[in-house]
Amino acid sequence: MKNGGFFKSNWAYIIWFCLYFSFAVCTVYLFTSDILISFLITALIYGACVGLALSPAGEVIVRLMEGAKPIQTQDDKDYLLPIFEEVYEEAKKLTPSINQDIQLYITDSMSVNAFAVGRKTVAVTRGAVYAFSADELNGILGHELGHIVNGDTKALLMSLVGNGFFSIIIFVLRIVMNIIQTISNALSGKNVVILAFAFVAFLSRLLIDVAIFLFLFIGDVILALNSRYSEYLADEYSYLIGFGEDLKSALYVISKISMPRKATLTERLKASHPYTTARIERLENMLTQSA
């Protein structure tokens, strides 16, 4: 049975990455006045950044940032590794092309969470180990392997590179606009032409700030929509490899320990995960149909 796949699961990341790239090319063009050179410079920088992000070194860096470390104590090895291997073996049966060297890591965080990074990292928090039963961890780990199989982890790293590159470009643009506005303000009392130039510089900076805000807001909303869709597909993957009931049980635990509060419209639009109850309902429908 086919589940997601990179393009199906990450269509918005791909579109947004192209938009970031196009914006970067246009920005570099402001300094080079040559579209081909601008494209080559942007492609070179982007390629180097994406290559680093998707490399083993990039994966190690993210693990360090998240505090994910190899499982060290014998008790943790005896408990967690058989659980992980059981799920991993089922994933290999459904998806023979899955990376054959995925490792399980753990963080000392007491938050109830698990995540996947790059191509061969799955991590659980200490809080998740304590909160979930062994069967429930099966479902959670199946979900995280689904993210790796569908390429969600690679798309996320590419998006982070795009965000970082975009931030650098905006930083440079704002410095240039600040310099122009400072010079214009200093000379604005000299004559009407310079005063008009100062006003144009101020208006240009205002328009750029508004455009950046809208661009980033729309991007966050689209990527959040894609992320929520990817969560559903990862849930489905866990179900397909035989751990749907286990994941459903784990989601009920998450629902019980969550601190409910009324989210604002902006928070709902930017939410990276669907409502837990919606995920449970979807899983229950799949389980009912297969019964």
Secondary structure, DSSP 4 states (H G I P E B T S, - for coil): -----HHHH-HHHHHHHHHHHHHHHHHHHHHH--HHHHHHHHHHHHHHHHHHHHSHHHHHHHHHHHT-EE--SHHHHHHHHHHHHHHHHHHHHH-TTS-TT-EEEEE---S--EEEETTTEEEEEHHHHHHS-HHHHHHHHHHHHHHHHTTHHHHHHHHHHHHHHHHHHHHHHHHHHHHHHHHHHHHTTT-HHHHHHHHHHHHHHHHHHHHHHHHHHHHHHHHHHHHHHHHHHHHHHHIIIIIHHHHHHHHHHHHHHS---PPPHHHHHH-SS--HHHHHHHHHHHHHHH-
